[in-house]
Amino acid sequence: MTTITIEEAKDRLSELIHRLNPGEEVVITEDDRPVARLVPAVPPARKARKFGTLKGTVLSMDRFDDPLEDFEDYM
C-alpha cells in the first residue's frame, strides 16, 4: 500500500492510475489523515475452478425426468 499526499496526487494522478496493479491501492492523505483510496477498477482474477468439489452432493437422480407439478398448466 502506497501513501501519498493530496498535493502529490493532484500533480501525478495520471501516472498513479497507469501504474496501479490489480490488488494494489494508493491511500491519499491530507494533514496526515487518510481521505481517499485509489484502487484499480478491474477486480483481481478469480481462482481456477477445481472439478469434483461438489462430489457427493447429488443424492438421487431417480425422479430427474418426472414432469414438474408447477408447470402442468404449460404442458
N, CA, C and O atoms as a Maestro MAE file, in Angstrom:
{
 s_m_m2io_version
 :::
 2.0.0
}

f_m_ct {
 s_m_title
 :::
 protein
 m_atom[300] {
  # First column is atom index #
  i_m_mmod_type
  r_m_x_coord
  r_m_y_coord
  r_m_z_coord
  i_m_residue_number
  s_m_chain_name
  s_m_pdb_residue_name
  s_m_pdb_atom_name
  i_m_atomic_number
  :::
  1 25 0.851 -1.171 0.000 1 A "MET " " N  " 7
  2 3 0.000 0.000 0.000 1 A "MET " " CA " 6
  3 2 0.896 1.232 0.000 1 A "MET " " C  " 6
  4 15 1.778 1.390 0.845 1 A "MET " " O  " 8
  5 25 0.644 2.087 -0.962 2 A "THR " " N  " 7
  6 3 1.391 3.332 -1.097 2 A "THR " " CA " 6
  7 2 0.577 4.463 -0.493 2 A "THR " " C  " 6
  8 15 -0.640 4.523 -0.665 2 A "THR " " O  " 8
  9 25 1.248 5.356 0.214 3 A "THR " " N  " 7
  10 3 0.596 6.530 0.790 3 A "THR " " CA " 6
  11 2 1.170 7.769 0.132 3 A "THR " " C  " 6
  12 15 2.384 7.895 -0.032 3 A "THR " " O  " 8
  13 25 0.283 8.688 -0.246 4 A "ILE " " N  " 7
  14 3 0.709 9.901 -0.944 4 A "ILE " " CA " 6
  15 2 -0.168 11.060 -0.482 4 A "ILE " " C  " 6
  16 15 -1.343 10.869 -0.167 4 A "ILE " " O  " 8
  17 25 0.402 12.256 -0.443 5 A "THR " " N  " 7
  18 3 -0.387 13.423 -0.028 5 A "THR " " CA " 6
  19 2 -1.317 13.855 -1.152 5 A "THR " " C  " 6
  20 15 -1.121 13.493 -2.312 5 A "THR " " O  " 8
  21 25 -2.319 14.625 -0.796 6 A "ILE " " N  " 7
  22 3 -3.304 15.069 -1.771 6 A "ILE " " CA " 6
  23 2 -2.662 15.992 -2.826 6 A "ILE " " C  " 6
  24 15 -3.067 15.978 -3.988 6 A "ILE " " O  " 8
  25 25 -1.685 16.772 -2.428 7 A "GLU " " N  " 7
  26 3 -1.000 17.660 -3.366 7 A "GLU " " CA " 6
  27 2 -0.211 16.853 -4.398 7 A "GLU " " C  " 6
  28 15 -0.250 17.157 -5.590 7 A "GLU " " O  " 8
  29 25 0.505 15.823 -3.934 8 A "GLU " " N  " 7
  30 3 1.244 14.965 -4.854 8 A "GLU " " CA " 6
  31 2 0.297 14.219 -5.785 8 A "GLU " " C  " 6
  32 15 0.594 14.036 -6.966 8 A "GLU " " O  " 8
  33 25 -0.842 13.790 -5.250 9 A "ALA " " N  " 7
  34 3 -1.821 13.067 -6.065 9 A "ALA " " CA " 6
  35 2 -2.361 13.950 -7.177 9 A "ALA " " C  " 6
  36 15 -2.569 13.470 -8.291 9 A "ALA " " O  " 8
  37 25 -2.593 15.227 -6.901 10 A "LYS " " N  " 7
  38 3 -3.058 16.159 -7.929 10 A "LYS " " CA " 6
  39 2 -2.055 16.251 -9.070 10 A "LYS " " C  " 6
  40 15 -2.428 16.221 -10.242 10 A "LYS " " O  " 8
  41 25 -0.775 16.363 -8.715 11 A "ASP " " N  " 7
  42 3 0.273 16.537 -9.722 11 A "ASP " " CA " 6
  43 2 0.540 15.259 -10.521 11 A "ASP " " C  " 6
  44 15 0.884 15.331 -11.701 11 A "ASP " " O  " 8
  45 25 0.385 14.088 -9.887 12 A "ARG " " N  " 7
  46 3 0.781 12.819 -10.521 12 A "ARG " " CA " 6
  47 2 -0.375 11.851 -10.720 12 A "ARG " " C  " 6
  48 15 -0.141 10.645 -10.808 12 A "ARG " " O  " 8
  49 25 -1.618 12.333 -10.793 13 A "LEU " " N  " 7
  50 3 -2.778 11.438 -10.857 13 A "LEU " " CA " 6
  51 2 -2.715 10.491 -12.050 13 A "LEU " " C  " 6
  52 15 -2.940 9.291 -11.896 13 A "LEU " " O  " 8
  53 25 -2.416 11.010 -13.221 14 A "SER " " N  " 7
  54 3 -2.351 10.165 -14.417 14 A "SER " " CA " 6
  55 2 -1.314 9.060 -14.253 14 A "SER " " C  " 6
  56 15 -1.576 7.905 -14.590 14 A "SER " " O  " 8
  57 25 -0.146 9.409 -13.741 15 A "GLU " " N  " 7
  58 3 0.915 8.412 -13.520 15 A "GLU " " CA " 6
  59 2 0.479 7.366 -12.500 15 A "GLU " " C  " 6
  60 15 0.717 6.175 -12.698 15 A "GLU " " O  " 8
  61 25 -0.156 7.798 -11.410 16 A "LEU " " N  " 7
  62 3 -0.610 6.872 -10.374 16 A "LEU " " CA " 6
  63 2 -1.622 5.873 -10.933 16 A "LEU " " C  " 6
  64 15 -1.560 4.683 -10.625 16 A "LEU " " O  " 8
  65 25 -2.548 6.357 -11.751 17 A "ILE " " N  " 7
  66 3 -3.578 5.482 -12.326 17 A "ILE " " CA " 6
  67 2 -2.959 4.449 -13.251 17 A "ILE " " C  " 6
  68 15 -3.327 3.275 -13.204 17 A "ILE " " O  " 8
  69 25 -2.027 4.870 -14.088 18 A "HIS " " N  " 7
  70 3 -1.438 3.947 -15.062 18 A "HIS " " CA " 6
  71 2 -0.488 2.936 -14.428 18 A "HIS " " C  " 6
  72 15 -0.263 1.870 -15.002 18 A "HIS " " O  " 8
  73 25 0.066 3.237 -13.276 19 A "ARG " " N  " 7
  74 3 0.981 2.318 -12.604 19 A "ARG " " CA " 6
  75 2 0.284 1.392 -11.619 19 A "ARG " " C  " 6
  76 15 0.922 0.512 -11.041 19 A "ARG " " O  " 8
  77 25 -1.017 1.577 -11.419 20 A "LEU " " N  " 7
  78 3 -1.765 0.791 -10.447 20 A "LEU " " CA " 6
  79 2 -1.985 -0.630 -10.948 20 A "LEU " " C  " 6
  80 15 -2.488 -0.824 -12.055 20 A "LEU " " O  " 8
  81 25 -1.617 -1.617 -10.153 21 A "ASN " " N  " 7
  82 3 -1.783 -3.030 -10.500 21 A "ASN " " CA " 6
  83 2 -2.993 -3.609 -9.782 21 A "ASN " " C  " 6
  84 15 -3.395 -3.088 -8.741 21 A "ASN " " O  " 8
  85 25 -3.591 -4.692 -10.323 22 A "PRO " " N  " 7
  86 3 -4.722 -5.327 -9.629 22 A "PRO " " CA " 6
  87 2 -4.335 -5.734 -8.208 22 A "PRO " " C  " 6
  88 15 -3.266 -6.301 -7.980 22 A "PRO " " O  " 8
  89 25 -5.217 -5.438 -7.265 23 A "GLY " " N  " 7
  90 3 -4.968 -5.770 -5.870 23 A "GLY " " CA " 6
  91 2 -4.165 -4.720 -5.118 23 A "GLY " " C  " 6
  92 15 -4.017 -4.815 -3.899 23 A "GLY " " O  " 8
  93 25 -3.651 -3.732 -5.812 24 A "GLU " " N  " 7
  94 3 -2.848 -2.682 -5.189 24 A "GLU " " CA " 6
  95 2 -3.746 -1.479 -4.913 24 A "GLU " " C  " 6
  96 15 -4.768 -1.297 -5.575 24 A "GLU " " O  " 8
  97 25 -3.369 -0.673 -3.952 25 A "GLU " " N  " 7
  98 3 -4.123 0.541 -3.663 25 A "GLU " " CA " 6
  99 2 -3.178 1.655 -3.260 25 A "GLU " " C  " 6
  100 15 -2.083 1.411 -2.754 25 A "GLU " " O  " 8
  101 25 -3.620 2.886 -3.493 26 A "VAL " " N  " 7
  102 3 -2.878 4.076 -3.086 26 A "VAL " " CA " 6
  103 2 -3.780 4.855 -2.134 26 A "VAL " " C  " 6
  104 15 -4.918 5.176 -2.478 26 A "VAL " " O  " 8
  105 25 -3.279 5.158 -0.949 27 A "VAL " " N  " 7
  106 3 -4.031 5.924 0.038 27 A "VAL " " CA " 6
  107 2 -3.609 7.382 -0.090 27 A "VAL " " C  " 6
  108 15 -2.421 7.701 -0.039 27 A "VAL " " O  " 8
  109 25 -4.592 8.263 -0.258 28 A "ILE " " N  " 7
  110 3 -4.334 9.687 -0.382 28 A "ILE " " CA " 6
  111 2 -4.624 10.335 0.976 28 A "ILE " " C  " 6
  112 15 -5.688 10.136 1.564 28 A "ILE " " O  " 8
  113 25 -3.650 11.113 1.457 29 A "THR " " N  " 7
  114 3 -3.788 11.702 2.785 29 A "THR " " CA " 6
  115 2 -3.827 13.232 2.714 29 A "THR " " C  " 6
  116 15 -3.315 13.846 1.778 29 A "THR " " O  " 8
  117 25 -4.449 13.817 3.727 30 A "GLU " " N  " 7
  118 3 -4.449 15.266 3.898 30 A "GLU " " CA " 6
  119 2 -4.223 15.528 5.383 30 A "GLU " " C  " 6
  120 15 -4.961 15.027 6.231 30 A "GLU " " O  " 8
  121 25 -3.215 16.303 5.680 31 A "ASP " " N  " 7
  122 3 -2.829 16.560 7.074 31 A "ASP " " CA " 6
  123 2 -2.565 15.247 7.823 31 A "ASP " " C  " 6
  124 15 -2.989 15.086 8.967 31 A "ASP " " O  " 8
  125 25 -1.875 14.327 7.182 32 A "ASP " " N  " 7
  126 3 -1.501 13.019 7.740 32 A "ASP " " CA " 6
  127 2 -2.689 12.145 8.113 32 A "ASP " " C  " 6
  128 15 -2.546 11.225 8.919 32 A "ASP " " O  " 8
  129 25 -3.857 12.414 7.541 33 A "ARG " " N  " 7
  130 3 -5.040 11.571 7.759 33 A "ARG " " CA " 6
  131 2 -5.505 11.033 6.415 33 A "ARG " " C  " 6
  132 15 -5.567 11.796 5.451 33 A "ARG " " O  " 8
  133 25 -5.837 9.745 6.312 34 A "PRO " " N  " 7
  134 3 -6.322 9.202 5.046 34 A "PRO " " CA " 6
  135 2 -7.684 9.806 4.677 34 A "PRO " " C  " 6
  136 15 -8.596 9.859 5.503 34 A "PRO " " O  " 8
  137 25 -7.805 10.259 3.424 35 A "VAL " " N  " 7
  138 3 -9.063 10.847 2.968 35 A "VAL " " CA " 6
  139 2 -9.643 10.110 1.767 35 A "VAL " " C  " 6
  140 15 -10.834 10.235 1.483 35 A "VAL " " O  " 8
  141 25 -8.814 9.339 1.056 36 A "ALA " " N  " 7
  142 3 -9.309 8.624 -0.128 36 A "ALA " " CA " 6
  143 2 -8.401 7.440 -0.421 36 A "ALA " " C  " 6
  144 15 -7.248 7.376 0.005 36 A "ALA " " O  " 8
  145 25 -8.980 6.506 -1.170 37 A "ARG " " N  " 7
  146 3 -8.236 5.331 -1.615 37 A "ARG " " CA " 6
  147 2 -8.369 5.227 -3.125 37 A "ARG " " C  " 6
  148 15 -9.472 5.350 -3.657 37 A "ARG " " O  " 8
  149 25 -7.276 5.005 -3.815 38 A "LEU " " N  " 7
  150 3 -7.278 4.817 -5.257 38 A "LEU " " CA " 6
  151 2 -7.021 3.337 -5.518 38 A "LEU " " C  " 6
  152 15 -5.962 2.813 -5.172 38 A "LEU " " O  " 8
  153 25 -8.003 2.659 -6.136 39 A "VAL " " N  " 7
  154 3 -7.889 1.232 -6.422 39 A "VAL " " CA " 6
  155 2 -8.215 1.002 -7.890 39 A "VAL " " C  " 6
  156 15 -8.967 1.784 -8.472 39 A "VAL " " O  " 8
  157 25 -7.674 -0.050 -8.511 40 A "PRO " " N  " 7
  158 3 -7.988 -0.316 -9.913 40 A "PRO " " CA " 6
  159 2 -9.450 -0.730 -10.077 40 A "PRO " " C  " 6
  160 15 -10.034 -1.356 -9.192 40 A "PRO " " O  " 8
  161 25 -10.029 -0.372 -11.219 41 A "ALA " " N  " 7
  162 3 -11.428 -0.701 -11.491 41 A "ALA " " CA " 6
  163 2 -11.610 -2.176 -11.820 41 A "ALA " " C  " 6
  164 15 -12.694 -2.718 -11.608 41 A "ALA " " O  " 8
  165 25 -10.594 -2.826 -12.322 42 A "VAL " " N  " 7
  166 3 -10.668 -4.230 -12.696 42 A "VAL " " CA " 6
  167 2 -10.411 -5.086 -11.462 42 A "VAL " " C  " 6
  168 15 -9.358 -4.962 -10.837 42 A "VAL " " O  " 8
  169 25 -11.359 -5.956 -11.099 43 A "PRO " " N  " 7
  170 3 -11.119 -6.808 -9.926 43 A "PRO " " CA " 6
  171 2 -10.019 -7.829 -10.210 43 A "PRO " " C  " 6
  172 15 -9.772 -8.165 -11.369 43 A "PRO " " O  " 8
  173 25 -9.364 -8.318 -9.176 44 A "PRO " " N  " 7
  174 3 -8.327 -9.338 -9.376 44 A "PRO " " CA " 6
  175 2 -8.916 -10.594 -10.013 44 A "PRO " " C  " 6
  176 15 -10.098 -10.894 -9.840 44 A "PRO " " O  " 8
  177 25 -8.095 -11.312 -10.739 45 A "ALA " " N  " 7
  178 3 -8.544 -12.526 -11.426 45 A "ALA " " CA " 6
  179 2 -9.027 -13.568 -10.422 45 A "ALA " " C  " 6
  180 15 -8.481 -13.694 -9.326 45 A "ALA " " O  " 8
  181 25 -10.062 -14.313 -10.813 46 A "ARG " " N  " 7
  182 3 -10.590 -15.373 -9.957 46 A "ARG " " CA " 6
  183 2 -9.678 -16.590 -9.994 46 A "ARG " " C  " 6
  184 15 -8.914 -16.787 -10.939 46 A "ARG " " O  " 8
  185 25 -9.771 -17.384 -8.967 47 A "LYS " " N  " 7
  186 3 -9.038 -18.642 -8.944 47 A "LYS " " CA " 6
  187 2 -9.697 -19.609 -9.921 47 A "LYS " " C  " 6
  188 15 -10.904 -19.542 -10.151 47 A "LYS " " O  " 8
  189 25 -8.907 -20.498 -10.489 48 A "ALA " " N  " 7
  190 3 -9.443 -21.504 -11.396 48 A "ALA " " CA " 6
  191 2 -10.351 -22.458 -10.619 48 A "ALA " " C  " 6
  192 15 -10.072 -22.810 -9.473 48 A "ALA " " O  " 8
  193 25 -11.432 -22.862 -11.262 49 A "ARG " " N  " 7
  194 3 -12.352 -23.789 -10.606 49 A "ARG " " CA " 6
  195 2 -11.747 -25.186 -10.552 49 A "ARG " " C  " 6
  196 15 -11.043 -25.614 -11.467 49 A "ARG " " O  " 8
  197 25 -12.031 -25.868 -9.487 50 A "LYS " " N  " 7
  198 3 -11.499 -27.209 -9.304 50 A "LYS " " CA " 6
  199 2 -12.639 -28.203 -9.475 50 A "LYS " " C  " 6
  200 15 -13.634 -28.149 -8.753 50 A "LYS " " O  " 8
  201 25 -12.488 -29.106 -10.432 51 A "PHE " " N  " 7
  202 3 -13.518 -30.091 -10.699 51 A "PHE " " CA " 6
  203 2 -13.597 -31.109 -9.563 51 A "PHE " " C  " 6
  204 15 -12.585 -31.502 -8.983 51 A "PHE " " O  " 8
  205 25 -14.819 -31.520 -9.267 52 A "GLY " " N  " 7
  206 3 -15.032 -32.536 -8.258 52 A "GLY " " CA " 6
  207 2 -15.291 -31.988 -6.872 52 A "GLY " " C  " 6
  208 15 -15.393 -32.766 -5.923 52 A "GLY " " O  " 8
  209 25 -15.402 -30.685 -6.718 53 A "THR " " N  " 7
  210 3 -15.599 -30.127 -5.385 53 A "THR " " CA " 6
  211 2 -17.013 -30.374 -4.855 53 A "THR " " C  " 6
  212 15 -17.221 -30.313 -3.644 53 A "THR " " O  " 8
  213 25 -17.989 -30.650 -5.723 54 A "LEU " " N  " 7
  214 3 -19.356 -30.921 -5.279 54 A "LEU " " CA " 6
  215 2 -19.692 -32.417 -5.318 54 A "LEU " " C  " 6
  216 15 -20.860 -32.803 -5.264 54 A "LEU " " O  " 8
  217 25 -18.673 -33.231 -5.411 55 A "LYS " " N  " 7
  218 3 -18.876 -34.674 -5.463 55 A "LYS " " CA " 6
  219 2 -19.636 -35.143 -4.223 55 A "LYS " " C  " 6
  220 15 -19.281 -34.804 -3.094 55 A "LYS " " O  " 8
  221 25 -20.695 -35.935 -4.457 56 A "GLY " " N  " 7
  222 3 -21.480 -36.474 -3.367 56 A "GLY " " CA " 6
  223 2 -22.642 -35.599 -2.941 56 A "GLY " " C  " 6
  224 15 -23.366 -35.964 -2.015 56 A "GLY " " O  " 8
  225 25 -22.849 -34.448 -3.586 57 A "THR " " N  " 7
  226 3 -23.937 -33.561 -3.173 57 A "THR " " CA " 6
  227 2 -25.263 -33.924 -3.828 57 A "THR " " C  " 6
  228 15 -26.316 -33.588 -3.286 57 A "THR " " O  " 8
  229 25 -25.249 -34.607 -4.986 58 A "VAL " " N  " 7
  230 3 -26.483 -35.067 -5.619 58 A "VAL " " CA " 6
  231 2 -26.797 -36.433 -5.025 58 A "VAL " " C  " 6
  232 15 -26.057 -37.397 -5.220 58 A "VAL " " O  " 8
  233 25 -27.901 -36.498 -4.301 59 A "LEU " " N  " 7
  234 3 -28.204 -37.720 -3.566 59 A "LEU " " CA " 6
  235 2 -28.975 -38.742 -4.402 59 A "LEU " " C  " 6
  236 15 -28.811 -39.946 -4.208 59 A "LEU " " O  " 8
  237 25 -29.824 -38.268 -5.339 60 A "SER " " N  " 7
  238 3 -30.625 -39.206 -6.109 60 A "SER " " CA " 6
  239 2 -30.989 -38.595 -7.452 60 A "SER " " C  " 6
  240 15 -31.269 -37.400 -7.538 60 A "SER " " O  " 8
  241 25 -30.986 -39.409 -8.500 61 A "MET " " N  " 7
  242 3 -31.404 -38.978 -9.832 61 A "MET " " CA " 6
  243 2 -32.635 -39.767 -10.275 61 A "MET " " C  " 6
  244 15 -32.968 -39.772 -11.461 61 A "MET " " O  " 8
  245 25 -33.318 -40.435 -9.336 62 A "ASP " " N  " 7
  246 3 -34.445 -41.304 -9.665 62 A "ASP " " CA " 6
  247 2 -35.589 -40.562 -10.347 62 A "ASP " " C  " 6
  248 15 -36.194 -41.100 -11.274 62 A "ASP " " O  " 8
  249 25 -35.901 -39.345 -9.916 63 A "ARG " " N  " 7
  250 3 -37.054 -38.617 -10.443 63 A "ARG " " CA " 6
  251 2 -36.632 -37.446 -11.332 63 A "ARG " " C  " 6
  252 15 -37.381 -36.479 -11.466 63 A "ARG " " O  " 8
  253 25 -35.478 -37.516 -11.924 64 A "PHE " " N  " 7
  254 3 -34.925 -36.417 -12.716 64 A "PHE " " CA " 6
  255 2 -35.823 -36.049 -13.896 64 A "PHE " " C  " 6
  256 15 -36.033 -34.865 -14.162 64 A "PHE " " O  " 8
  257 25 -36.352 -37.035 -14.601 65 A "ASP " " N  " 7
  258 3 -37.150 -36.787 -15.801 65 A "ASP " " CA " 6
  259 2 -38.644 -36.625 -15.532 65 A "ASP " " C  " 6
  260 15 -39.405 -36.420 -16.478 65 A "ASP " " O  " 8
  261 25 -39.087 -36.707 -14.297 66 A "ASP " " N  " 7
  262 3 -40.511 -36.537 -13.981 66 A "ASP " " CA " 6
  263 2 -40.931 -35.100 -14.261 66 A "ASP " " C  " 6
  264 15 -40.164 -34.172 -14.003 66 A "ASP " " O  " 8
  265 25 -42.156 -34.900 -14.793 67 A "PRO " " N  " 7
  266 3 -42.614 -33.527 -15.040 67 A "PRO " " CA " 6
  267 2 -42.803 -32.769 -13.734 67 A "PRO " " C  " 6
  268 15 -43.178 -33.348 -12.714 67 A "PRO " " O  " 8
  269 25 -42.540 -31.481 -13.777 68 A "LEU " " N  " 7
  270 3 -42.690 -30.649 -12.593 68 A "LEU " " CA " 6
  271 2 -44.160 -30.306 -12.371 68 A "LEU " " C  " 6
  272 15 -44.873 -29.990 -13.323 68 A "LEU " " O  " 8
  273 25 -44.615 -30.365 -11.129 69 A "GLU " " N  " 7
  274 3 -46.021 -30.098 -10.809 69 A "GLU " " CA " 6
  275 2 -46.391 -28.639 -11.099 69 A "GLU " " C  " 6
  276 15 -47.521 -28.367 -11.504 69 A "GLU " " O  " 8
  277 25 -45.486 -27.723 -10.906 70 A "ASP " " N  " 7
  278 3 -45.770 -26.300 -11.119 70 A "ASP " " CA " 6
  279 2 -46.002 -25.955 -12.587 70 A "ASP " " C  " 6
  280 15 -46.586 -24.913 -12.884 70 A "ASP " " O  " 8
  281 25 -45.561 -26.803 -13.508 71 A "PHE " " N  " 7
  282 3 -45.667 -26.498 -14.921 71 A "PHE " " CA " 6
  283 2 -46.721 -27.304 -15.662 71 A "PHE " " C  " 6
  284 15 -46.713 -27.346 -16.893 71 A "PHE " " O  " 8
  285 25 -47.626 -27.945 -14.934 72 A "GLU " " N  " 7
  286 3 -48.665 -28.739 -15.569 72 A "GLU " " CA " 6
  287 2 -49.558 -27.897 -16.495 72 A "GLU " " C  " 6
  288 15 -50.008 -28.396 -17.527 72 A "GLU " " O  " 8
  289 25 -49.819 -26.636 -16.144 73 A "ASP " " N  " 7
  290 3 -50.653 -25.765 -16.965 73 A "ASP " " CA " 6
  291 2 -49.997 -25.437 -18.309 73 A "ASP " " C  " 6
  292 15 -50.698 -25.133 -19.274 73 A "ASP " " O  " 8
  293 25 -48.713 -25.493 -18.383 74 A "TYR " " N  " 7
  294 3 -47.985 -25.132 -19.599 74 A "TYR " " CA " 6
  295 2 -47.811 -26.296 -20.564 74 A "TYR " " C  " 6
  296 15 -47.392 -26.091 -21.703 74 A "TYR " " O  " 8
  297 25 -48.118 -27.488 -20.142 75 A "MET " " N  " 7
  298 3 -47.887 -28.673 -20.965 75 A "MET " " CA " 6
  299 2 -49.143 -29.127 -21.637 75 A "MET " " C  " 6
  300 15 -49.128 -30.116 -22.371 75 A "MET " " O  " 8
  :::
 }
 m_bond[299] {
  # First column is bond index #
  i_m_from
  i_m_to
  i_m_order
  :::
  1 1 2 1
  2 2 3 1
  3 3 4 2
  4 3 5 1
  5 5 6 1
  6 6 7 1
  7 7 8 2
  8 7 9 1
  9 9 10 1
  10 10 11 1
  11 11 12 2
  12 11 13 1
  13 13 14 1
  14 14 15 1
  15 15 16 2
  16 15 17 1
  17 17 18 1
  18 18 19 1
  19 19 20 2
  20 19 21 1
  21 21 22 1
  22 22 23 1
  23 23 24 2
  24 23 25 1
  25 25 26 1
  26 26 27 1
  27 27 28 2
  28 27 29 1
  29 29 30 1
  30 30 31 1
  31 31 32 2
  32 31 33 1
  33 33 34 1
  34 34 35 1
  35 35 36 2
  36 35 37 1
  37 37 38 1
  38 38 39 1
  39 39 40 2
  40 39 41 1
  41 41 42 1
  42 42 43 1
  43 43 44 2
  44 43 45 1
  45 45 46 1
  46 46 47 1
  47 47 48 2
  48 47 49 1
  49 49 50 1
  50 50 51 1
  51 51 52 2
  52 51 53 1
  53 53 54 1
  54 54 55 1
  55 55 56 2
  56 55 57 1
  57 57 58 1
  58 58 59 1
  59 59 60 2
  60 59 61 1
  61 61 62 1
  62 62 63 1
  63 63 64 2
  64 63 65 1
  65 65 66 1
  66 66 67 1
  67 67 68 2
  68 67 69 1
  69 69 70 1
  70 70 71 1
  71 71 72 2
  72 71 73 1
  73 73 74 1
  74 74 75 1
  75 75 76 2
  76 75 77 1
  77 77 78 1
  78 78 79 1
  79 79 80 2
  80 79 81 1
  81 81 82 1
  82 82 83 1
  83 83 84 2
  84 83 85 1
  85 85 86 1
  86 86 87 1
  87 87 88 2
  88 87 89 1
  89 89 90 1
  90 90 91 1
  91 91 92 2
  92 91 93 1
  93 93 94 1
  94 94 95 1
  95 95 96 2
  96 95 97 1
  97 97 98 1
  98 98 99 1
  99 99 100 2
  100 99 101 1
  101 101 102 1
  102 102 103 1
  103 103 104 2
  104 103 105 1
  105 105 106 1
  106 106 107 1
  107 107 108 2
  108 107 109 1
  109 109 110 1
  110 110 111 1
  111 111 112 2
  112 111 113 1
  113 113 114 1
  114 114 115 1
  115 115 116 2
  116 115 117 1
  117 117 118 1
  118 118 119 1
  119 119 120 2
  120 119 121 1
  121 121 122 1
  122 122 123 1
  123 123 124 2
  124 123 125 1
  125 125 126 1
  126 126 127 1
  127 127 128 2
  128 127 129 1
  129 129 130 1
  130 130 131 1
  131 131 132 2
  132 131 133 1
  133 133 134 1
  134 134 135 1
  135 135 136 2
  136 135 137 1
  137 137 138 1
  138 138 139 1
  139 139 140 2
  140 139 141 1
  141 141 142 1
  142 142 143 1
  143 143 144 2
  144 143 145 1
  145 145 146 1
  146 146 147 1
  147 147 148 2
  148 147 149 1
  149 149 150 1
  150 150 151 1
  151 151 152 2
  152 151 153 1
  153 153 154 1
  154 154 155 1
  155 155 156 2
  156 155 157 1
  157 157 158 1
  158 158 159 1
  159 159 160 2
  160 159 161 1
  161 161 162 1
  162 162 163 1
  163 163 164 2
  164 163 165 1
  165 165 166 1
  166 166 167 1
  167 167 168 2
  168 167 169 1
  169 169 170 1
  170 170 171 1
  171 171 172 2
  172 171 173 1
  173 173 174 1
  174 174 175 1
  175 175 176 2
  176 175 177 1
  177 177 178 1
  178 178 179 1
  179 179 180 2
  180 179 181 1
  181 181 182 1
  182 182 183 1
  183 183 184 2
  184 183 185 1
  185 185 186 1
  186 186 187 1
  187 187 188 2
  188 187 189 1
  189 189 190 1
  190 190 191 1
  191 191 192 2
  192 191 193 1
  193 193 194 1
  194 194 195 1
  195 195 196 2
  196 195 197 1
  197 197 198 1
  198 198 199 1
  199 199 200 2
  200 199 201 1
  201 201 202 1
  202 202 203 1
  203 203 204 2
  204 203 205 1
  205 205 206 1
  206 206 207 1
  207 207 208 2
  208 207 209 1
  209 209 210 1
  210 210 211 1
  211 211 212 2
  212 211 213 1
  213 213 214 1
  214 214 215 1
  215 215 216 2
  216 215 217 1
  217 217 218 1
  218 218 219 1
  219 219 220 2
  220 219 221 1
  221 221 222 1
  222 222 223 1
  223 223 224 2
  224 223 225 1
  225 225 226 1
  226 226 227 1
  227 227 228 2
  228 227 229 1
  229 229 230 1
  230 230 231 1
  231 231 232 2
  232 231 233 1
  233 233 234 1
  234 234 235 1
  235 235 236 2
  236 235 237 1
  237 237 238 1
  238 238 239 1
  239 239 240 2
  240 239 241 1
  241 241 242 1
  242 242 243 1
  243 243 244 2
  244 243 245 1
  245 245 246 1
  246 246 247 1
  247 247 248 2
  248 247 249 1
  249 249 250 1
  250 250 251 1
  251 251 252 2
  252 251 253 1
  253 253 254 1
  254 254 255 1
  255 255 256 2
  256 255 257 1
  257 257 258 1
  258 258 259 1
  259 259 260 2
  260 259 261 1
  261 261 262 1
  262 262 263 1
  263 263 264 2
  264 263 265 1
  265 265 266 1
  266 266 267 1
  267 267 268 2
  268 267 269 1
  269 269 270 1
  270 270 271 1
  271 271 272 2
  272 271 273 1
  273 273 274 1
  274 274 275 1
  275 275 276 2
  276 275 277 1
  277 277 278 1
  278 278 279 1
  279 279 280 2
  280 279 281 1
  281 281 282 1
  282 282 283 1
  283 283 284 2
  284 283 285 1
  285 285 286 1
  286 286 287 1
  287 287 288 2
  288 287 289 1
  289 289 290 1
  290 290 291 1
  291 291 292 2
  292 291 293 1
  293 293 294 1
  294 294 295 1
  295 295 296 2
  296 295 297 1
  297 297 298 1
  298 298 299 1
  299 299 300 2
  :::
 }
}
